[in-house]
Amino acid sequence: MKIGFLKDIEPRVSLTPPAHIKYVKSGYDVLLEKGAGLMSGYLDDNYECKKLSRSEVINHSDIIICVDSSSITEIEKFKDKILISNFSGEKNIDKFKSDIHKNNIKAFDLSKIPRTTIAQSMDILSSMSGLSGYKSVIKAAEILPKMFPMMITAAGSIKPVKVVVLGAGVAGLQAIATAKRLGAVVEASDPREAAKEEVLSLGAKFIEVDGAVEDKDAGGYAVKQTKEFLERQKQEVSRRLKEADVVITTAQVLGSKSPILISKGVVDQMKSGSVIIDLASSTGGNCELTKDNEITKHNGVSIVGNSFLASELAHDASNLFSNNIFNFIDYMVKDGKFIDQEDDIYNSCKI
């Protein structure tokens, strides 16, 4: 079976040299588009496989893989192929579904991998969320006109910055851990009761709000909350935000618009120079003033809308992503054939 890996329009690559070795040992014939790994720090010479043009990779592959569906153009060229990517950013998913069925393309969206034990090693969202959580704190530290840790010098003392993290999933927990390592005082909020213990274990304070809706089948995502709960949460959180130097927001509801946790009125009351990093910007954002893929300023507050900060850590992100992809292929391919498993993983990802 031939597997082709395309060059993406973003920095990450879906095949790294260590992952390539796994494919070869498993008996796959690997085709790579020339220059695919350059932005992730991998030269063509680092890969011991065929480096071909884009059209050659598409024409000669049974399975075609890329990091993001934005890199897929002219869908008719993929006729009768198996296509694997992240389709979460697809703007017109209905048209895309129509096109792939018209061209007999079997497509799988790895952003829909269920958060179950057996699928853990294939979960690209968790892999990328951890990196985004880390990078969100580093980016905030770059923008903030303060240093994170406390420092006592002959010239005087510097107080540690205050960081508030909204949403304690994979990204939020990594943001908490990173901010703590940098010396910040951290508080976090999450409607899930299970998140409290995780937040406290990292040395942060947990902002408690009673009356949250719980759903154990949500796979670690937030679930829709009542208006009454959201109002109580806003009031409880807004008191902290007035004193915060950095706010990291990560709250996303699977299949829905992100909840607004920070209103314009709250931003108006925040300290000048403070920073909001909104990791939910691609689904509307947790801050009312967030603009996706932009840095905006309001009343002296910097608001960064970026759901894909993992792309700025392209080398490590590519390594994790390519391992997730290999584990998915390894699960789906049996005796050289891509099997219709008709199980939870297959049904969740199949478009």
Secondary structure, DSSP 8 states (H G I E B T S, - for coil): -EEEE---SSS--S--HHHHHHHHHTT-EEEEETTTTGGGT--GGG--SEEE-HHHHHHH-SEEEEEEGGG---GGGGTT-EEEEE-TT-S-HHHHHHHHHHTT-EEEEGGG---STTTGGG-HHHHHHHHHHHHHHHHHHHHSSS-SS-EEETTEEE---EEEEE--SHHHHHHHHHHHHTT-EEEEE-S-HHHHHHHHHTT-EEE--S-----GGGTT-B----HHHHHHHHHHHHHHHTT-SEEEE---BTTS-----B-HHHHHHS-TT-EEEETTGGGT-SBTT--TTEEEEETTEEEEE-S-GGGGGHHHHHHHHHHHHHHHHHHHEETTEE----SHHHHHHB-
